[in-house]
Amino acid sequence: MKGSLFKFIIEPSKIAFLKFILEGYDHLAILTILDPHKGFCTISFYPKEKELVQEILQDFRVEFLEN
């Protein structure tokens, strides 16, 4: 199964909390921090989890970037 990916910018002070939330969902997705000072990240997940991942990221008010 091919995974899905979102690129986004999040407030840097919220990165650790987002990682904690993802771990609480039994490692729902893999968060990769590309630039911790600017909050530039990617998140990888199974396609069937797309809606849940989007909902979580929207709660964090991230700025989605084009893939």
mmJSON file of the N, C-alpha and C atoms, coordinates in Angstrom:
{"data_MODEL":{"atom_site":{
"group_PDB":["ATOM","ATOM","ATOM","ATOM","ATOM","ATOM","ATOM","ATOM","ATOM","ATOM","ATOM","ATOM","ATOM","ATOM","ATOM","ATOM","ATOM","ATOM","ATOM","ATOM","ATOM","ATOM","ATOM","ATOM","ATOM","ATOM","ATOM","ATOM","ATOM","ATOM","ATOM","ATOM","ATOM","ATOM","ATOM","ATOM","ATOM","ATOM","ATOM","ATOM","ATOM","ATOM","ATOM","ATOM","ATOM","ATOM","ATOM","ATOM","ATOM","ATOM","ATOM","ATOM","ATOM","ATOM","ATOM","ATOM","ATOM","ATOM","ATOM","ATOM","ATOM","ATOM","ATOM","ATOM","ATOM","ATOM","ATOM","ATOM","ATOM","ATOM","ATOM","ATOM","ATOM","ATOM","ATOM","ATOM","ATOM","ATOM","ATOM","ATOM","ATOM","ATOM","ATOM","ATOM","ATOM","ATOM","ATOM","ATOM","ATOM","ATOM","ATOM","ATOM","ATOM","ATOM","ATOM","ATOM","ATOM","ATOM","ATOM","ATOM","ATOM","ATOM","ATOM","ATOM","ATOM","ATOM","ATOM","ATOM","ATOM","ATOM","ATOM","ATOM","ATOM","ATOM","ATOM","ATOM","ATOM","ATOM","ATOM","ATOM","ATOM","ATOM","ATOM","ATOM","ATOM","ATOM","ATOM","ATOM","ATOM","ATOM","ATOM","ATOM","ATOM","ATOM","ATOM","ATOM","ATOM","ATOM","ATOM","ATOM","ATOM","ATOM","ATOM","ATOM","ATOM","ATOM","ATOM","ATOM","ATOM","ATOM","ATOM","ATOM","ATOM","ATOM","ATOM","ATOM","ATOM","ATOM","ATOM","ATOM","ATOM","ATOM","ATOM","ATOM","ATOM","ATOM","ATOM","ATOM","ATOM","ATOM","ATOM","ATOM","ATOM","ATOM","ATOM","ATOM","ATOM","ATOM","ATOM","ATOM","ATOM","ATOM","ATOM","ATOM","ATOM","ATOM","ATOM","ATOM","ATOM","ATOM","ATOM","ATOM","ATOM","ATOM","ATOM","ATOM","ATOM","ATOM","ATOM","ATOM","ATOM"],
"id":[1,2,3,4,5,6,7,8,9,10,11,12,13,14,15,16,17,18,19,20,21,22,23,24,25,26,27,28,29,30,31,32,33,34,35,36,37,38,39,40,41,42,43,44,45,46,47,48,49,50,51,52,53,54,55,56,57,58,59,60,61,62,63,64,65,66,67,68,69,70,71,72,73,74,75,76,77,78,79,80,81,82,83,84,85,86,87,88,89,90,91,92,93,94,95,96,97,98,99,100,101,102,103,104,105,106,107,108,109,110,111,112,113,114,115,116,117,118,119,120,121,122,123,124,125,126,127,128,129,130,131,132,133,134,135,136,137,138,139,140,141,142,143,144,145,146,147,148,149,150,151,152,153,154,155,156,157,158,159,160,161,162,163,164,165,166,167,168,169,170,171,172,173,174,175,176,177,178,179,180,181,182,183,184,185,186,187,188,189,190,191,192,193,194,195,196,197,198,199,200,201],
"type_symbol":["N","C","C","N","C","C","N","C","C","N","C","C","N","C","C","N","C","C","N","C","C","N","C","C","N","C","C","N","C","C","N","C","C","N","C","C","N","C","C","N","C","C","N","C","C","N","C","C","N","C","C","N","C","C","N","C","C","N","C","C","N","C","C","N","C","C","N","C","C","N","C","C","N","C","C","N","C","C","N","C","C","N","C","C","N","C","C","N","C","C","N","C","C","N","C","C","N","C","C","N","C","C","N","C","C","N","C","C","N","C","C","N","C","C","N","C","C","N","C","C","N","C","C","N","C","C","N","C","C","N","C","C","N","C","C","N","C","C","N","C","C","N","C","C","N","C","C","N","C","C","N","C","C","N","C","C","N","C","C","N","C","C","N","C","C","N","C","C","N","C","C","N","C","C","N","C","C","N","C","C","N","C","C","N","C","C","N","C","C","N","C","C","N","C","C","N","C","C","N","C","C"],
"label_atom_id":["N","CA","C","N","CA","C","N","CA","C","N","CA","C","N","CA","C","N","CA","C","N","CA","C","N","CA","C","N","CA","C","N","CA","C","N","CA","C","N","CA","C","N","CA","C","N","CA","C","N","CA","C","N","CA","C","N","CA","C","N","CA","C","N","CA","C","N","CA","C","N","CA","C","N","CA","C","N","CA","C","N","CA","C","N","CA","C","N","CA","C","N","CA","C","N","CA","C","N","CA","C","N","CA","C","N","CA","C","N","CA","C","N","CA","C","N","CA","C","N","CA","C","N","CA","C","N","CA","C","N","CA","C","N","CA","C","N","CA","C","N","CA","C","N","CA","C","N","CA","C","N","CA","C","N","CA","C","N","CA","C","N","CA","C","N","CA","C","N","CA","C","N","CA","C","N","CA","C","N","CA","C","N","CA","C","N","CA","C","N","CA","C","N","CA","C","N","CA","C","N","CA","C","N","CA","C","N","CA","C","N","CA","C","N","CA","C","N","CA","C","N","CA","C","N","CA","C","N","CA","C","N","CA","C"],
"label_alt_id":[null,null,null,null,null,null,null,null,null,null,null,null,null,null,null,null,null,null,null,null,null,null,null,null,null,null,null,null,null,null,null,null,null,null,null,null,null,null,null,null,null,null,null,null,null,null,null,null,null,null,null,null,null,null,null,null,null,null,null,null,null,null,null,null,null,null,null,null,null,null,null,null,null,null,null,null,null,null,null,null,null,null,null,null,null,null,null,null,null,null,null,null,null,null,null,null,null,null,null,null,null,null,null,null,null,null,null,null,null,null,null,null,null,null,null,null,null,null,null,null,null,null,null,null,null,null,null,null,null,null,null,null,null,null,null,null,null,null,null,null,null,null,null,null,null,null,null,null,null,null,null,null,null,null,null,null,null,null,null,null,null,null,null,null,null,null,null,null,null,null,null,null,null,null,null,null,null,null,null,null,null,null,null,null,null,null,null,null,null,null,null,null,null,null,null,null,null,null,null,null,null],
"label_comp_id":["MET","MET","MET","LYS","LYS","LYS","GLY","GLY","GLY","SER","SER","SER","LEU","LEU","LEU","PHE","PHE","PHE","LYS","LYS","LYS","PHE","PHE","PHE","ILE","ILE","ILE","ILE","ILE","ILE","GLU","GLU","GLU","PRO","PRO","PRO","SER","SER","SER","LYS","LYS","LYS","ILE","ILE","ILE","ALA","ALA","ALA","PHE","PHE","PHE","LEU","LEU","LEU","LYS","LYS","LYS","PHE","PHE","PHE","ILE","ILE","ILE","LEU","LEU","LEU","GLU","GLU","GLU","GLY","GLY","GLY","TYR","TYR","TYR","ASP","ASP","ASP","HIS","HIS","HIS","LEU","LEU","LEU","ALA","ALA","ALA","ILE","ILE","ILE","LEU","LEU","LEU","THR","THR","THR","ILE","ILE","ILE","LEU","LEU","LEU","ASP","ASP","ASP","PRO","PRO","PRO","HIS","HIS","HIS","LYS","LYS","LYS","GLY","GLY","GLY","PHE","PHE","PHE","CYS","CYS","CYS","THR","THR","THR","ILE","ILE","ILE","SER","SER","SER","PHE","PHE","PHE","TYR","TYR","TYR","PRO","PRO","PRO","LYS","LYS","LYS","GLU","GLU","GLU","LYS","LYS","LYS","GLU","GLU","GLU","LEU","LEU","LEU","VAL","VAL","VAL","GLN","GLN","GLN","GLU","GLU","GLU","ILE","ILE","ILE","LEU","LEU","LEU","GLN","GLN","GLN","ASP","ASP","ASP","PHE","PHE","PHE","ARG","ARG","ARG","VAL","VAL","VAL","GLU","GLU","GLU","PHE","PHE","PHE","LEU","LEU","LEU","GLU","GLU","GLU","ASN","ASN","ASN"],
"label_asym_id":["A","A","A","A","A","A","A","A","A","A","A","A","A","A","A","A","A","A","A","A","A","A","A","A","A","A","A","A","A","A","A","A","A","A","A","A","A","A","A","A","A","A","A","A","A","A","A","A","A","A","A","A","A","A","A","A","A","A","A","A","A","A","A","A","A","A","A","A","A","A","A","A","A","A","A","A","A","A","A","A","A","A","A","A","A","A","A","A","A","A","A","A","A","A","A","A","A","A","A","A","A","A","A","A","A","A","A","A","A","A","A","A","A","A","A","A","A","A","A","A","A","A","A","A","A","A","A","A","A","A","A","A","A","A","A","A","A","A","A","A","A","A","A","A","A","A","A","A","A","A","A","A","A","A","A","A","A","A","A","A","A","A","A","A","A","A","A","A","A","A","A","A","A","A","A","A","A","A","A","A","A","A","A","A","A","A","A","A","A","A","A","A","A","A","A","A","A","A","A","A","A"],
"label_entity_id":["1","1","1","1","1","1","1","1","1","1","1","1","1","1","1","1","1","1","1","1","1","1","1","1","1","1","1","1","1","1","1","1","1","1","1","1","1","1","1","1","1","1","1","1","1","1","1","1","1","1","1","1","1","1","1","1","1","1","1","1","1","1","1","1","1","1","1","1","1","1","1","1","1","1","1","1","1","1","1","1","1","1","1","1","1","1","1","1","1","1","1","1","1","1","1","1","1","1","1","1","1","1","1","1","1","1","1","1","1","1","1","1","1","1","1","1","1","1","1","1","1","1","1","1","1","1","1","1","1","1","1","1","1","1","1","1","1","1","1","1","1","1","1","1","1","1","1","1","1","1","1","1","1","1","1","1","1","1","1","1","1","1","1","1","1","1","1","1","1","1","1","1","1","1","1","1","1","1","1","1","1","1","1","1","1","1","1","1","1","1","1","1","1","1","1","1","1","1","1","1","1"],
"label_seq_id":[1,1,1,2,2,2,3,3,3,4,4,4,5,5,5,6,6,6,7,7,7,8,8,8,9,9,9,10,10,10,11,11,11,12,12,12,13,13,13,14,14,14,15,15,15,16,16,16,17,17,17,18,18,18,19,19,19,20,20,20,21,21,21,22,22,22,23,23,23,24,24,24,25,25,25,26,26,26,27,27,27,28,28,28,29,29,29,30,30,30,31,31,31,32,32,32,33,33,33,34,34,34,35,35,35,36,36,36,37,37,37,38,38,38,39,39,39,40,40,40,41,41,41,42,42,42,43,43,43,44,44,44,45,45,45,46,46,46,47,47,47,48,48,48,49,49,49,50,50,50,51,51,51,52,52,52,53,53,53,54,54,54,55,55,55,56,56,56,57,57,57,58,58,58,59,59,59,60,60,60,61,61,61,62,62,62,63,63,63,64,64,64,65,65,65,66,66,66,67,67,67],
"pdbx_PDB_ins_code":[null,null,null,null,null,null,null,null,null,null,null,null,null,null,null,null,null,null,null,null,null,null,null,null,null,null,null,null,null,null,null,null,null,null,null,null,null,null,null,null,null,null,null,null,null,null,null,null,null,null,null,null,null,null,null,null,null,null,null,null,null,null,null,null,null,null,null,null,null,null,null,null,null,null,null,null,null,null,null,null,null,null,null,null,null,null,null,null,null,null,null,null,null,null,null,null,null,null,null,null,null,null,null,null,null,null,null,null,null,null,null,null,null,null,null,null,null,null,null,null,null,null,null,null,null,null,null,null,null,null,null,null,null,null,null,null,null,null,null,null,null,null,null,null,null,null,null,null,null,null,null,null,null,null,null,null,null,null,null,null,null,null,null,null,null,null,null,null,null,null,null,null,null,null,null,null,null,null,null,null,null,null,null,null,null,null,null,null,null,null,null,null,null,null,null,null,null,null,null,null,null],
"Cartn_x":[0.852,0.0,0.895,0.595,1.355,0.877,1.819,1.478,1.131,0.574,0.227,1.079,1.164,2.045,1.419,1.554,1.204,2.459,2.648,3.679,2.951,3.496,2.811,3.765,3.276,3.995,3.124,3.745,3.063,3.859,3.201,3.903,4.934,6.219,7.262,7.013,6.389,6.137,5.095,4.385,3.35,3.821,5.044,5.536,5.556,6.096,6.191,4.805,3.858,2.502,1.851,2.061,1.527,2.108,3.403,4.042,3.438,3.199,2.585,1.181,0.395,-0.964,-0.908,-0.006,0.115,0.506,1.385,1.76,0.569,-0.262,-1.452,-2.474,-2.44,-3.309,-2.611,-1.759,-1.032,-0.195,0.584,1.487,0.735,-0.292,-1.159,-0.382,0.652,1.413,2.849,3.706,5.113,5.357,5.757,6.044,7.533,7.874,9.263,9.409,10.326,10.553,11.716,11.436,12.452,13.17,12.465,13.062,12.34,12.937,12.252,12.051,12.894,12.775,11.624,11.345,10.243,8.979,9.085,7.922,7.559,8.525,8.284,8.387,7.289,7.207,6.52,6.701,5.902,5.305,4.219,3.58,3.182,3.578,3.29,2.292,1.364,0.302,-0.306,-1.077,-1.808,-3.004,-3.314,-4.423,-5.752,-6.018,-7.296,-7.405,-6.293,-6.282,-6.283,-6.443,-6.32,-7.262,-8.525,-9.493,-9.13,-8.735,-8.368,-7.118,-6.124,-4.897,-5.206,-6.02,-6.406,-7.124,-8.013,-8.77,-7.834,-6.883,-5.923,-5.099,-4.598,-3.778,-4.586,-5.84,-6.686,-6.895,-6.977,-7.096,-5.86,-4.718,-3.475,-3.297,-4.249,-4.229,-2.925,-2.566,-1.355,-1.627,-0.559,-0.641,-0.194,-1.134,-0.806,-0.046,0.963,1.75,1.466,1.741,1.523,2.568,2.146,3.078,3.985],
"Cartn_y":[-1.178,0.0,1.237,2.164,3.396,4.379,5.05,6.016,7.373,8.217,9.585,10.551,11.786,12.767,14.155,14.912,16.332,17.111,18.256,19.218,20.402,20.936,22.036,22.836,23.993,24.841,24.965,24.761,24.836,25.775,26.391,27.228,26.346,26.722,25.862,25.405,26.237,25.858,24.746,24.416,23.38,22.034,21.965,20.735,19.573,19.771,18.681,18.184,19.092,18.685,17.871,18.275,17.507,16.095,15.984,14.661,13.821,14.433,13.752,13.253,14.074,13.685,12.502,12.543,11.444,10.143,10.223,9.032,8.508,9.402,9.014,8.279,8.508,7.794,6.529,5.948,4.715,4.89,5.975,6.285,6.336,7.153,7.343,7.738,8.556,9.077,9.333,9.532,9.826,11.297,12.033,13.457,13.633,14.348,14.668,16.179,16.648,18.086,18.478,19.285,19.681,20.959,21.887,23.126,23.496,23.165,23.405,24.886,25.743,27.174,27.826,27.322,27.847,27.011,25.825,24.955,24.189,24.009,23.295,21.797,21.066,19.635,18.875,17.555,16.658,15.61,15.031,13.973,12.869,11.64,10.476,9.576,9.02,8.216,7.311,6.319,5.462,6.231,6.047,6.779,6.661,5.523,5.362,6.27,6.832,7.712,9.195,9.501,10.881,11.851,11.496,12.411,12.723,11.71,11.924,12.791,12.527,13.323,14.774,14.987,16.35,17.067,16.365,16.961,17.395,16.557,16.897,18.111,18.112,19.235,20.529,20.452,21.65,22.211,21.335,21.803,22.584,22.266,22.975,24.209,24.447,25.608,25.687,24.562,24.536,25.182,25.581,26.104,24.98,24.404,23.313,23.859,23.117,23.47,22.457,22.814,21.883,20.786,19.564,18.42,18.411],
"Cartn_z":[0.0,0.0,0.0,-0.875,-0.966,0.097,0.747,1.776,1.19,2.029,1.647,2.454,1.978,2.594,2.517,3.598,3.606,3.957,3.311,3.688,4.3,5.385,6.047,6.916,7.335,8.28,9.519,10.67,11.951,12.851,13.786,14.752,15.467,15.441,16.006,17.447,18.243,19.64,19.774,18.694,18.732,18.175,17.673,17.045,18.028,19.208,20.189,20.59,20.749,21.127,20.007,18.755,17.628,17.627,17.846,17.896,19.02,20.163,21.302,20.944,20.266,19.853,18.893,17.928,16.964,17.656,18.651,19.413,20.21,20.694,21.446,20.596,19.298,18.36,17.861,18.686,18.362,17.101,17.085,15.975,14.643,14.631,13.466,12.214,12.4,11.268,11.701,10.714,10.99,10.688,11.71,11.58,11.324,10.264,9.952,9.993,10.812,10.969,10.058,9.057,8.088,8.5,9.121,9.631,10.923,12.076,13.345,13.676,13.151,13.442,12.678,11.481,10.667,10.793,11.412,11.574,10.314,9.414,8.155,8.407,8.141,8.44,7.314,7.358,6.536,7.461,7.029,7.799,6.821,7.135,6.291,7.002,6.226,6.825,5.762,6.203,5.274,4.717,3.443,2.811,3.555,4.171,4.874,6.101,6.554,7.725,7.348,6.064,5.578,6.29,6.426,7.044,8.488,9.247,10.65,10.76,9.932,9.948,9.578,8.556,8.162,9.3,9.96,11.063,12.189,12.53,13.584,13.174,11.946,11.484,11.418,11.029,10.993,12.395,13.386,14.77,15.203,14.619,14.918,14.037,13.153,12.243,11.443,10.839,10.018,8.669,8.018,6.649,5.724,4.982,4.07,2.865,2.431,1.256,0.162,-1.067,-2.177,-2.119,-2.437,-2.415,-3.595],
"occupancy":[1.0,1.0,1.0,1.0,1.0,1.0,1.0,1.0,1.0,1.0,1.0,1.0,1.0,1.0,1.0,1.0,1.0,1.0,1.0,1.0,1.0,1.0,1.0,1.0,1.0,1.0,1.0,1.0,1.0,1.0,1.0,1.0,1.0,1.0,1.0,1.0,1.0,1.0,1.0,1.0,1.0,1.0,1.0,1.0,1.0,1.0,1.0,1.0,1.0,1.0,1.0,1.0,1.0,1.0,1.0,1.0,1.0,1.0,1.0,1.0,1.0,1.0,1.0,1.0,1.0,1.0,1.0,1.0,1.0,1.0,1.0,1.0,1.0,1.0,1.0,1.0,1.0,1.0,1.0,1.0,1.0,1.0,1.0,1.0,1.0,1.0,1.0,1.0,1.0,1.0,1.0,1.0,1.0,1.0,1.0,1.0,1.0,1.0,1.0,1.0,1.0,1.0,1.0,1.0,1.0,1.0,1.0,1.0,1.0,1.0,1.0,1.0,1.0,1.0,1.0,1.0,1.0,1.0,1.0,1.0,1.0,1.0,1.0,1.0,1.0,1.0,1.0,1.0,1.0,1.0,1.0,1.0,1.0,1.0,1.0,1.0,1.0,1.0,1.0,1.0,1.0,1.0,1.0,1.0,1.0,1.0,1.0,1.0,1.0,1.0,1.0,1.0,1.0,1.0,1.0,1.0,1.0,1.0,1.0,1.0,1.0,1.0,1.0,1.0,1.0,1.0,1.0,1.0,1.0,1.0,1.0,1.0,1.0,1.0,1.0,1.0,1.0,1.0,1.0,1.0,1.0,1.0,1.0,1.0,1.0,1.0,1.0,1.0,1.0,1.0,1.0,1.0,1.0,1.0,1.0,1.0,1.0,1.0,1.0,1.0,1.0],
"B_iso_or_equiv":[0.0,0.0,0.0,0.0,0.0,0.0,0.0,0.0,0.0,0.0,0.0,0.0,0.0,0.0,0.0,0.0,0.0,0.0,0.0,0.0,0.0,0.0,0.0,0.0,0.0,0.0,0.0,0.0,0.0,0.0,0.0,0.0,0.0,0.0,0.0,0.0,0.0,0.0,0.0,0.0,0.0,0.0,0.0,0.0,0.0,0.0,0.0,0.0,0.0,0.0,0.0,0.0,0.0,0.0,0.0,0.0,0.0,0.0,0.0,0.0,0.0,0.0,0.0,0.0,0.0,0.0,0.0,0.0,0.0,0.0,0.0,0.0,0.0,0.0,0.0,0.0,0.0,0.0,0.0,0.0,0.0,0.0,0.0,0.0,0.0,0.0,0.0,0.0,0.0,0.0,0.0,0.0,0.0,0.0,0.0,0.0,0.0,0.0,0.0,0.0,0.0,0.0,0.0,0.0,0.0,0.0,0.0,0.0,0.0,0.0,0.0,0.0,0.0,0.0,0.0,0.0,0.0,0.0,0.0,0.0,0.0,0.0,0.0,0.0,0.0,0.0,0.0,0.0,0.0,0.0,0.0,0.0,0.0,0.0,0.0,0.0,0.0,0.0,0.0,0.0,0.0,0.0,0.0,0.0,0.0,0.0,0.0,0.0,0.0,0.0,0.0,0.0,0.0,0.0,0.0,0.0,0.0,0.0,0.0,0.0,0.0,0.0,0.0,0.0,0.0,0.0,0.0,0.0,0.0,0.0,0.0,0.0,0.0,0.0,0.0,0.0,0.0,0.0,0.0,0.0,0.0,0.0,0.0,0.0,0.0,0.0,0.0,0.0,0.0,0.0,0.0,0.0,0.0,0.0,0.0,0.0,0.0,0.0,0.0,0.0,0.0],
"pdbx_formal_charge":[null,null,null,null,null,null,null,null,null,null,null,null,null,null,null,null,null,null,null,null,null,null,null,null,null,null,null,null,null,null,null,null,null,null,null,null,null,null,null,null,null,null,null,null,null,null,null,null,null,null,null,null,null,null,null,null,null,null,null,null,null,null,null,null,null,null,null,null,null,null,null,null,null,null,null,null,null,null,null,null,null,null,null,null,null,null,null,null,null,null,null,null,null,null,null,null,null,null,null,null,null,null,null,null,null,null,null,null,null,null,null,null,null,null,null,null,null,null,null,null,null,null,null,null,null,null,null,null,null,null,null,null,null,null,null,null,null,null,null,null,null,null,null,null,null,null,null,null,null,null,null,null,null,null,null,null,null,null,null,null,null,null,null,null,null,null,null,null,null,null,null,null,null,null,null,null,null,null,null,null,null,null,null,null,null,null,null,null,null,null,null,null,null,null,null,null,null,null,null,null,null],
"auth_seq_id":[1,1,1,2,2,2,3,3,3,4,4,4,5,5,5,6,6,6,7,7,7,8,8,8,9,9,9,10,10,10,11,11,11,12,12,12,13,13,13,14,14,14,15,15,15,16,16,16,17,17,17,18,18,18,19,19,19,20,20,20,21,21,21,22,22,22,23,23,23,24,24,24,25,25,25,26,26,26,27,27,27,28,28,28,29,29,29,30,30,30,31,31,31,32,32,32,33,33,33,34,34,34,35,35,35,36,36,36,37,37,37,38,38,38,39,39,39,40,40,40,41,41,41,42,42,42,43,43,43,44,44,44,45,45,45,46,46,46,47,47,47,48,48,48,49,49,49,50,50,50,51,51,51,52,52,52,53,53,53,54,54,54,55,55,55,56,56,56,57,57,57,58,58,58,59,59,59,60,60,60,61,61,61,62,62,62,63,63,63,64,64,64,65,65,65,66,66,66,67,67,67],
"auth_comp_id":["MET","MET","MET","LYS","LYS","LYS","GLY","GLY","GLY","SER","SER","SER","LEU","LEU","LEU","PHE","PHE","PHE","LYS","LYS","LYS","PHE","PHE","PHE","ILE","ILE","ILE","ILE","ILE","ILE","GLU","GLU","GLU","PRO","PRO","PRO","SER","SER","SER","LYS","LYS","LYS","ILE","ILE","ILE","ALA","ALA","ALA","PHE","PHE","PHE","LEU","LEU","LEU","LYS","LYS","LYS","PHE","PHE","PHE","ILE","ILE","ILE","LEU","LEU","LEU","GLU","GLU","GLU","GLY","GLY","GLY","TYR","TYR","TYR","ASP","ASP","ASP","HIS","HIS","HIS","LEU","LEU","LEU","ALA","ALA","ALA","ILE","ILE","ILE","LEU","LEU","LEU","THR","THR","THR","ILE","ILE","ILE","LEU","LEU","LEU","ASP","ASP","ASP","PRO","PRO","PRO","HIS","HIS","HIS","LYS","LYS","LYS","GLY","GLY","GLY","PHE","PHE","PHE","CYS","CYS","CYS","THR","THR","THR","ILE","ILE","ILE","SER","SER","SER","PHE","PHE","PHE","TYR","TYR","TYR","PRO","PRO","PRO","LYS","LYS","LYS","GLU","GLU","GLU","LYS","LYS","LYS","GLU","GLU","GLU","LEU","LEU","LEU","VAL","VAL","VAL","GLN","GLN","GLN","GLU","GLU","GLU","ILE","ILE","ILE","LEU","LEU","LEU","GLN","GLN","GLN","ASP","ASP","ASP","PHE","PHE","PHE","ARG","ARG","ARG","VAL","VAL","VAL","GLU","GLU","GLU","PHE","PHE","PHE","LEU","LEU","LEU","GLU","GLU","GLU","ASN","ASN","ASN"],
"auth_asym_id":["A","A","A","A","A","A","A","A","A","A","A","A","A","A","A","A","A","A","A","A","A","A","A","A","A","A","A","A","A","A","A","A","A","A","A","A","A","A","A","A","A","A","A","A","A","A","A","A","A","A","A","A","A","A","A","A","A","A","A","A","A","A","A","A","A","A","A","A","A","A","A","A","A","A","A","A","A","A","A","A","A","A","A","A","A","A","A","A","A","A","A","A","A","A","A","A","A","A","A","A","A","A","A","A","A","A","A","A","A","A","A","A","A","A","A","A","A","A","A","A","A","A","A","A","A","A","A","A","A","A","A","A","A","A","A","A","A","A","A","A","A","A","A","A","A","A","A","A","A","A","A","A","A","A","A","A","A","A","A","A","A","A","A","A","A","A","A","A","A","A","A","A","A","A","A","A","A","A","A","A","A","A","A","A","A","A","A","A","A","A","A","A","A","A","A","A","A","A","A","A","A"],
"auth_atom_id":["N","CA","C","N","CA","C","N","CA","C","N","CA","C","N","CA","C","N","CA","C","N","CA","C","N","CA","C","N","CA","C","N","CA","C","N","CA","C","N","CA","C","N","CA","C","N","CA","C","N","CA","C","N","CA","C","N","CA","C","N","CA","C","N","CA","C","N","CA","C","N","CA","C","N","CA","C","N","CA","C","N","CA","C","N","CA","C","N","CA","C","N","CA","C","N","CA","C","N","CA","C","N","CA","C","N","CA","C","N","CA","C","N","CA","C","N","CA","C","N","CA","C","N","CA","C","N","CA","C","N","CA","C","N","CA","C","N","CA","C","N","CA","C","N","CA","C","N","CA","C","N","CA","C","N","CA","C","N","CA","C","N","CA","C","N","CA","C","N","CA","C","N","CA","C","N","CA","C","N","CA","C","N","CA","C","N","CA","C","N","CA","C","N","CA","C","N","CA","C","N","CA","C","N","CA","C","N","CA","C","N","CA","C","N","CA","C","N","CA","C","N","CA","C","N","CA","C","N","CA","C","N","CA","C"],
"pdbx_PDB_model_num":[1,1,1,1,1,1,1,1,1,1,1,1,1,1,1,1,1,1,1,1,1,1,1,1,1,1,1,1,1,1,1,1,1,1,1,1,1,1,1,1,1,1,1,1,1,1,1,1,1,1,1,1,1,1,1,1,1,1,1,1,1,1,1,1,1,1,1,1,1,1,1,1,1,1,1,1,1,1,1,1,1,1,1,1,1,1,1,1,1,1,1,1,1,1,1,1,1,1,1,1,1,1,1,1,1,1,1,1,1,1,1,1,1,1,1,1,1,1,1,1,1,1,1,1,1,1,1,1,1,1,1,1,1,1,1,1,1,1,1,1,1,1,1,1,1,1,1,1,1,1,1,1,1,1,1,1,1,1,1,1,1,1,1,1,1,1,1,1,1,1,1,1,1,1,1,1,1,1,1,1,1,1,1,1,1,1,1,1,1,1,1,1,1,1,1,1,1,1,1,1,1]
}}}
